[in-house]
């Protein structure tokens, strides 16, 4: 397939990135991308440290009706919980934008948001939306598959890729008018017990927007982390305590359940100690995990194929509410939410905090302003939801199972992606700045020009791109592979910021577009004869084609794009007919202007006085004297230019049969000429080659005769001779071939001739147009298939 590169527009394209949340913070992720009139929003979450409207992104900064696509990376509340508010309570519904997420994310999102509505309904004044609004928005969500190329339209499309992190999480490769942006959301490059690691997309993006949650912190290896976790749990229950594991309903909870169930199976001494999973959605969520086994890693799929369902736990019990919980003796309690701002995890924290036998293990990232972050500072007491002070005696450990990339994973991922611009989001200011400095140091050591950006919330980041666009040649025009330097001529089709070159005949097949031909007709009345019109048209356009059309009208075809016809009813009425087009219209306009001014031209008066009555043969444009007259006219114009430049010129005849020289004894003269020729060859600045027909350059001649001897034996023809000092040159008037006795004079004459020709040439010689008229023009020397003006001819016109 032939390819041609085109420069795009003014060479400058600007991408705008605005964070409405997660800009130098963790929480309420919401990233707005604007490019080429398209607007894409990635994620719409809430901030876990705030309540009600305060938890939302800065949604007033965006006209949501302009959004073309809203992409949700995964179901966590800080990435998806504001979606219902955006869809139901902003002008998003007035636009044409749609919401997209993967199939597992949509399945989990429904149940997770039902729980979110239930938890937030206790403070009715701050409730963002109700369950009915949530379900209404959920039904409008478009579910997509991994690696599915989703075309939104207008040059915008995206593809989801595995991101690890949680079930259904994806990163989006977004392409707008050829610009590629990879938005990672939360991702993990480490394969755990049930999820695949984040993949490297096969396409290199121009922009990478990635999380910076852990900054430059490197986490311990998974096996060491798991061992430390199980040892801590074992130690707490063995001392008679209760283990509180605050988690979110879905995500890391399933990873910890798999780990604990396996550990309990390997330690029979623990079988009497229960493991509880406190969630009203536990059973539904486990059902979703079983449905989407095919999206998990090979270990889980292999177990499932052996009919060993890893999510049917042997040592884990579901606890729908604390009302049925017998709070006696040691146990392991996995409860939500993970930040312990409210809910079951907060209630159990307040209940178990005063007992030193109990233990709290924080297993995920803790956002600033939440109870989970505060308690890691190991205060002496905590504040209950009722406002009471509670002593903190239980042990507190932090073992991160957060499925976010640490510095080691993130820096390696960024290197492999090889994007020109990196935008860091979803990280606290200090962590983000530390990561930026570390990456800048790494890239500067390698002399790589990588730009790293850390935008704040509501701060628009503008990045300009200069690039090339590719136009693909298809159809007939691509049948032959062009060589380097060849020009392709065809129609340039632009659709959705993609360019295609094709032959006009392929337009309907490849685009579904049909073409129409506009025939322009202009009537003009002038009181001059046909011969005078032909005379003036020849003066402007050069050679014309004369004949008659099918109706029997006298016709002149000009430059193969315009027909001038004389009316049969009135000899003073003329009709111009041509196919509409930029070049054709200019030819028609110039012809019309000439016709309207013919009557007042002095040349018309002289031609009219000298005109004699004769019969017109309808094809005088092909008269044998026409070309000769044109040659003489051109010679006169050239002579004027030569005289103006050299001061004088001489009209001579060159070539013809040699004449015997008899003057001064004949033989003596002949010998003198031969000696002169030898002198010319010896003194010439360029050696003459015998029999050379091309221009002889660089010879000198003291007398005119030897210089002209080179034309002997050739056909006799007219020429103009000029002389400059001892040098001379000849211009043949018919062929415009130049012969000079020196290189310098040769170049001077060439420039003068070129100037004369460009000044005096007819339009048909200066501009070459593609023939546009396909109708037959019958000339007198042709055999007519039908008689012009006959019934058959008129029928042919009607049928056409």
Protein Blocks (a to p, Z undefined) as FASTA:
>chain_A
ZZddddehjhpacdddddfehpapaejiacdddeehiacdehjaddfkbghjllpccfkl
pcfklpmbdcdfblcfklmmmmmmmmmmccklmmmbdcdddfklmmmmmmmmmmmmmmmm
mmmmlpmbdfklmmmmmmmpccddehiacdfbghiacddddeejighiacddddeehiac
ddebjadfbdcfkbccddddfbdcfbdcddfklomaccddfklmmmmmmmmmmmmmmnop
acdddddfbhjkmmmmmmmmmmmmmmmklmmpccddddfklmmmmmmmmmmmmmmcfklm
mmmmnopafklcfkbccdfbfklpccedjdddddddfkopgcjllmmmmmmmmpmkbccd
dfbdcdehiaklmmmnopabdcdfkopacddfbccddddfbfcdcfklmmmmmmmnopab
dcdehiafklmmmmmmmmmmmmmmnopacddddddehiacddddddddddddehjllmpc
cdehiacddddddeehiacdddfklmmmmnopacddddddddddddddfklmmmmmmmmn
opadddddfkopacddehhlaccdddfkbmkbccddddddfklmmmmmmmmmmmmmmmmp
mklmmmmmmpccdddehiammgfklmmmmmmmmmmmmmmmmmmmnopacdddeedjdddd
feghlmmmmmmmmmmmmmmmmmpcbdcdehiabdcehiacfbfklmmmmmgoiacddddd
ddehjbccdddfklopacdfbfklmmmmmmmmmmmmmmmpcfklmpccddfbfbdcddfk
bccfbdehiaklmmmmmmZZ
